[in-house]
Every structure is written in C-alpha cells, then in structure tokens.
Amino acid sequence: MKKSLVFALITMVFALVATVAIAEHKTSLDLKIGDEVYVCNCGEACPCHTISNNPGQCTCGKDLVKAKVTKVDKGTADFMAEGWEKARTMKTAGKYACNCGPKCPCDTISQNPGNCTCGVEMKAVM
C-alpha cells in the first residue's frame, strides 16, 4: 500500500513538472495587424519561418529583418518588410521555441532547430 501511494505521488509530481516545463515555452505568437517583429529574410520559400521580438539571426543563418504584420489568419500571419515587393506568409506556431525560460524577452519560434536570437538553443515543442 505504501509503495502504491509513493508511486502515485511521484507520478503526480512528474506530471506537474512536465506541465510547467511545457508551459514555459511560448510555442505560438499572438500577433495583431500593425505589430512589428523580426522575421527570417531568406525568401518566399523560407522553410524555417523564424519569428522573434529581437533582432538576430534566423535558424538558417540569415539576418532577421524588422517586418510589420499586415494580415492575421488562423495559424499564419503576413509580414511586410522594407525592400520586399509583396508580403510573406509565415506560420505563427513553431515546432521549436526559445529555451531561455518563462521571462524570455525574445519569444523566438521557428519550424527548424537552431539558436534563439538570445543565443540559447531552441527546444522542440511540437
């Protein structure tokens, strides 16, 4: 009986820790038209869809560019940056997210693994 109780308590603690760990990673961005963020500048066929609140580099190694949100749909947003001829659509939910903790200021998400704009390696979240 004691072993069952101990096992149940350990299982509950593990579940709580796992829930908190998952909640620490912001896996999607709640963007609104007019918001300015930094997005990957590797072209229309960009496979990484890296988006961040901070300047830095995309997971593909290109510099992020400041862009304005021009349209928001379920799971995507359109961005327009200086020098682009037309808006680019990117996913707003990442397979990878910055792993620097709940107070992370960069909120970097991407479809590819790599480093966050703050230099921390991103964690797979999906």
Secondary structure as a PSIPRED ss2 file (coil, helix, strand):
# PSIPRED VFORMAT (PSIPRED V4.0)

   1 M C   1.000  0.000  0.000
   2 K H   0.000  1.000  0.000
   3 K H   0.000  1.000  0.000
   4 S H   0.000  1.000  0.000
   5 L H   0.000  1.000  0.000
   6 V H   0.000  1.000  0.000
   7 F H   0.000  1.000  0.000
   8 A H   0.000  1.000  0.000
   9 L H   0.000  1.000  0.000
  10 I H   0.000  1.000  0.000
  11 T H   0.000  1.000  0.000
  12 M H   0.000  1.000  0.000
  13 V H   0.000  1.000  0.000
  14 F H   0.000  1.000  0.000
  15 A H   0.000  1.000  0.000
  16 L H   0.000  1.000  0.000
  17 V H   0.000  1.000  0.000
  18 A H   0.000  1.000  0.000
  19 T H   0.000  1.000  0.000
  20 V H   0.000  1.000  0.000
  21 A H   0.000  1.000  0.000
  22 I H   0.000  1.000  0.000
  23 A H   0.000  1.000  0.000
  24 E H   0.000  1.000  0.000
  25 H C   1.000  0.000  0.000
  26 K C   1.000  0.000  0.000
  27 T C   1.000  0.000  0.000
  28 S E   0.000  0.000  1.000
  29 L C   1.000  0.000  0.000
  30 D C   1.000  0.000  0.000
  31 L C   1.000  0.000  0.000
  32 K C   1.000  0.000  0.000
  33 I C   1.000  0.000  0.000
  34 G C   1.000  0.000  0.000
  35 D C   1.000  0.000  0.000
  36 E E   0.000  0.000  1.000
  37 V E   0.000  0.000  1.000
  38 Y E   0.000  0.000  1.000
  39 V E   0.000  0.000  1.000
  40 C E   0.000  0.000  1.000
  41 N C   1.000  0.000  0.000
  42 C C   1.000  0.000  0.000
  43 G C   1.000  0.000  0.000
  44 E C   1.000  0.000  0.000
  45 A C   1.000  0.000  0.000
  46 C C   1.000  0.000  0.000
  47 P C   1.000  0.000  0.000
  48 C C   1.000  0.000  0.000
  49 H C   1.000  0.000  0.000
  50 T C   1.000  0.000  0.000
  51 I E   0.000  0.000  1.000
  52 S E   0.000  0.000  1.000
  53 N C   1.000  0.000  0.000
  54 N C   1.000  0.000  0.000
  55 P C   1.000  0.000  0.000
  56 G C   1.000  0.000  0.000
  57 Q E   0.000  0.000  1.000
  58 C C   1.000  0.000  0.000
  59 T C   1.000  0.000  0.000
  60 C C   1.000  0.000  0.000
  61 G C   1.000  0.000  0.000
  62 K C   1.000  0.000  0.000
  63 D E   0.000  0.000  1.000
  64 L E   0.000  0.000  1.000
  65 V E   0.000  0.000  1.000
  66 K E   0.000  0.000  1.000
  67 A E   0.000  0.000  1.000
  68 K E   0.000  0.000  1.000
  69 V E   0.000  0.000  1.000
  70 T E   0.000  0.000  1.000
  71 K E   0.000  0.000  1.000
  72 V E   0.000  0.000  1.000
  73 D E   0.000  0.000  1.000
  74 K C   1.000  0.000  0.000
  75 G C   1.000  0.000  0.000
  76 T E   0.000  0.000  1.000
  77 A E   0.000  0.000  1.000
  78 D E   0.000  0.000  1.000
  79 F E   0.000  0.000  1.000
  80 M E   0.000  0.000  1.000
  81 A E   0.000  0.000  1.000
  82 E C   1.000  0.000  0.000
  83 G C   1.000  0.000  0.000
  84 W C   1.000  0.000  0.000
  85 E C   1.000  0.000  0.000
  86 K C   1.000  0.000  0.000
  87 A C   1.000  0.000  0.000
  88 R E   0.000  0.000  1.000
  89 T E   0.000  0.000  1.000
  90 M E   0.000  0.000  1.000
  91 K E   0.000  0.000  1.000
  92 T C   1.000  0.000  0.000
  93 A E   0.000  0.000  1.000
  94 G C   1.000  0.000  0.000
  95 K C   1.000  0.000  0.000
  96 Y E   0.000  0.000  1.000
  97 A E   0.000  0.000  1.000
  98 C C   1.000  0.000  0.000
  99 N C   1.000  0.000  0.000
 100 C C   1.000  0.000  0.000
 101 G C   1.000  0.000  0.000
 102 P C   1.000  0.000  0.000
 103 K C   1.000  0.000  0.000
 104 C C   1.000  0.000  0.000
 105 P C   1.000  0.000  0.000
 106 C C   1.000  0.000  0.000
 107 D C   1.000  0.000  0.000
 108 T C   1.000  0.000  0.000
 109 I E   0.000  0.000  1.000
 110 S E   0.000  0.000  1.000
 111 Q C   1.000  0.000  0.000
 112 N C   1.000  0.000  0.000
 113 P C   1.000  0.000  0.000
 114 G C   1.000  0.000  0.000
 115 N E   0.000  0.000  1.000
 116 C C   1.000  0.000  0.000
 117 T C   1.000  0.000  0.000
 118 C C   1.000  0.000  0.000
 119 G C   1.000  0.000  0.000
 120 V C   1.000  0.000  0.000
 121 E E   0.000  0.000  1.000
 122 M C   1.000  0.000  0.000
 123 K E   0.000  0.000  1.000
 124 A E   0.000  0.000  1.000
 125 V C   1.000  0.000  0.000
 126 M C   1.000  0.000  0.000
